[in-house]
Amino acid sequence: MTRRLTAYDLQSAKGSRKWLQLHVDTPAEAAAAVACDIVILSCEPDHNLEAIRQAAPHAFLSVGMPHGAVASPDEAVRLGFAMMKRGADAVYSSHSPRFIEAMAAEGIPVTGHVGLVPNRATWTNFRAVGRTAEEAFKVLRAAKDLENAGAACIEVEVVPVRLAEHITRSTPLITMGMGCGSACDTQYLFSCDVLGTHTGHYPRHAKRYADFVTLEAELQEKRVSAFRAFGRDVAAGAYPEAKHQVDMDDAAYDRFLTLAQSL
């Protein structure tokens, strides 16, 4: 793409394309994703947001609105506009449909969430959600509530594959699937899972493709080694050498001393 993807682009391609999606934490991860043609990204609204936007100028970027950061639909609209101004293409929100409806009414694309919703896990625990017919119906009804509120996308997390397929077929929303097989419109993982930097309980639905924890440990050893060498050189007088500093010639220095005497 030579321009930023839009919600319209994604919904127009629904049913004809499966997208890859990553949640990234740094601009370097965003740039690596784009280099691999992964053009649907999500991130947190922290200090990295603008740099991630710059690293992935044409990607569709869904930025998380922290749960509880707003206490009214008006506050949600205000914060949603602020996040869009910073570079978001959509605002992720796990708040109730009335918050999402308020943002959508102002033209803010919103990503909702059904299934295992971490911010609401006190009501479900961290487990697959929707294995019984009754619970599956609750998940479907929640998805329809988000659709009726005007959401553009919906994360579908750790629900049975057949339920995810049904939701994807029955809604115009872009379904972003994590732990749902290949049923949804996007296949969504967190970069920390893919890179092996996840430090908590490793999620069953994720797959590790690298071990950056080991690489980071090796890098830290190199940092320590370099810092110690720097300290040794300073103590031994080996740093700084003449090539690391500037000086003035003798005539200039003598002139300086003459001027300095006037102080």
N, C-alpha and C positions, 0 to 999 in steps of 0.2 A: 504493500500500500504506500502511496505517496502522500497520504493525508491520514489524519487520525480516524480510527474506526469509530463508528457511532452506534448507538442502540438500534437505529434503523438498519444499519448494515447487518448487525447480528441477527435481528429478527427476520430480515429479508432472506437470510441464508438458512434459517431454521429448517431442519429436516433434510437439507442437502449437504451439510458439512458437519463434521465433528471437530471441535476446536480443542487445542491444548490450552491449559490455564495454569498459572503458577502464582502463588502468593510469595512476593519477594520482600526482602528486608533492606537491601542496599542497592545503590545505583549499579554496582558491578554485576549483581545478580540480574537486574533488569536488562542491562546491555547483553549479557550472556543469553538470556531468554530470547530477546529479539533476534540475536544472531542465529538462533535455532528456529526461527519462524514461529515462536510462541508469542502471540500478539494479544492475548487476553491476560491481564495481570491484575493482581490486587495487592494492596499494601496498607500499612497503618498511616494515620495522619500525623506522623512525627516529623522530626527535622529533616528526614530523608525524602519527604514527598516531592519537593520541587526538583531535587537532583534525580530522583527516579523518573519523574516526568521528562526531564531533559534527556536522560539516557534511553528512554523509550518513547520518542516523540509521537509515533503513529499508533502505539498500542492502545487498546481499550483498558482504562485503568479504573477499577472499582476500589474506592478508598473507604476504609472502615470508620463509621461513626461510633465512638466508644459507647457501650451500653450504659445508660444513665447519665450521659453527658448533657442530655436535654430533658426537660421535665414538662414540656408542652409542645403541641404541634408548631406553634409560632417559633419556639426556640429551635426546633428541628429544621424549619425552613431557613432560619437565619444561619445556622451552622452549615446546613447543606450548601447554601450559596457560597459561604466562605470556603468550603472544601472544593467546590467547583472552580472558584477563582484561583485556587492554588494548583489546579491541574487535574482534578478528578473528572472522569467521564461519567461515573455513576457513584452514588453514595450507598455503601453497605449499611443496613440498619436492621438490628434484631429487635427493634421496638415494635409496638403494636401497630396494626394497620391504620389507625387514625393518624399516627405520626407520618406514616408512609404516604397516605392519601394527601396530606397537606403538602408534602414535598412534591409529589407527582403533579398536583394541581398547578404548581408553579413551574412545571417543566423540568424538574430535577429528576433524571433517571435514578431509580432506586433499586438496589439489590436486596431482596428479603431473604429469609432463611427458614427452612422447615426440616423436620427430622431431628437429628441430634444437634441441638442448638446450644453450644457451650454456655452462653450467657443465661440460659434458662434451664440448665441441666439439673438444678435442684428438684425439678418436677419429673425428671425422667431417669436421673443418673446417667453416667457415661456408658451408653450401651446402644446397640442397634434399636431403632425405634420403628414400629410399624409391623411387627411380626404377626400380631393378631389382627383379625378382620376389623375389630372395633378401633384399634389404635391406628391401623392403616387408614381408616376412614377419617380419623382426626387429622392425620397428616395431609390427606387430600383436601379436606375442608380448609385447613390452614393455608394451603397453596392457593386455593380458590379465593380465600379472603384477601390474600396479597395481590392476586390478579385483579380482583374487583377494586382494590385500593389504587390500582394504577402502576404497580411495580413494573419494571422493565425486565429484571432478571431475578432468579431465585436460586439460592444455594440449596441443594438437596444432599443432606449428609447422613451417611450410614443408615439407609433404609433398604428394605429388600429390593432386589433388582426389578421384580415385576411391578412393584409399587412405583419405583422410579420411572419405569417405562410408561406406566399409565399416566403419571403426572406429565411427563414430557410430551406424550401424544395429545393430551387433553387441554394443554394450555399454550397460548402464544408466547408466554414468557420464555426467555433463554434459561434452561435448567443447567446449573453448574454442579456437576456431580462429583462427590467425594465419598468413596466407599459404597458406590451404587453400581458396580460393574461398569459396563460401557453403555448404560441406558440413556444417559443425559446428553445434552447438547455440547457440554464441555467435559473434558477429563481433567479434574482439578486436584492439584497437590500443593503442599507447602514446600518451599525451597529447602527449609531446614530438614525435612524428611528425605527429599531427594539427595541432598548433599551429606546427610549423615550427621548434621550438627544438632539435631533434636536431642535434648538432654533428659526429657522426662520419659514416661512410659511410651514405648514406640507403638504407634497406632497400627492395628491389624490391617487396615485398609491401605496403608502406605508401603512403598518399596524404597529401599536405600540403594542409590546408584553410585555413591562415592563415600569416602570416609574422611571428611574434612576435619573431624576432631583430631585424628592422627596427624594430618597435615598441619593443622594449627599448632599442635604440640611441637612438631618439628620446627615450625616457623618461630615459635616462642623461644626454643632453645637457641636458634640463630640470633634472635634479638638479644638475648642475654649474653651470648658470646661476643656479639659486636659491641655491646655497651661496655662489657668488661675490658675488651681490647682498647676501646676509646679511653677508659679510665687509666689503663696501664701506660698508654702512650703519653697522656698528659703528665702522669707522675714521673715518667722517665725523661720528659722533655722532648720526646719524639714528635709530639704534636703541640702546637702548630709548627710546621716547617716554613721556610721562607716563601715557598710557593703558595702557602695558604694565607698570606698576609700581604699588606701593602705598606710601603714606606715612602718617605720623602728623601730627596737627595740632600747631600751635606749642606749645600748653599742655602736651600730652602729651610733646612732645619736651623742653621745659624741665623738666618733672617727672622725666623719664628722666635728664637730665644731673645733676640733684640727687642722684638715687639712685645714679648711677654714681660720684659722688665718694666714696661710702662704701666702695668697693672698695679 
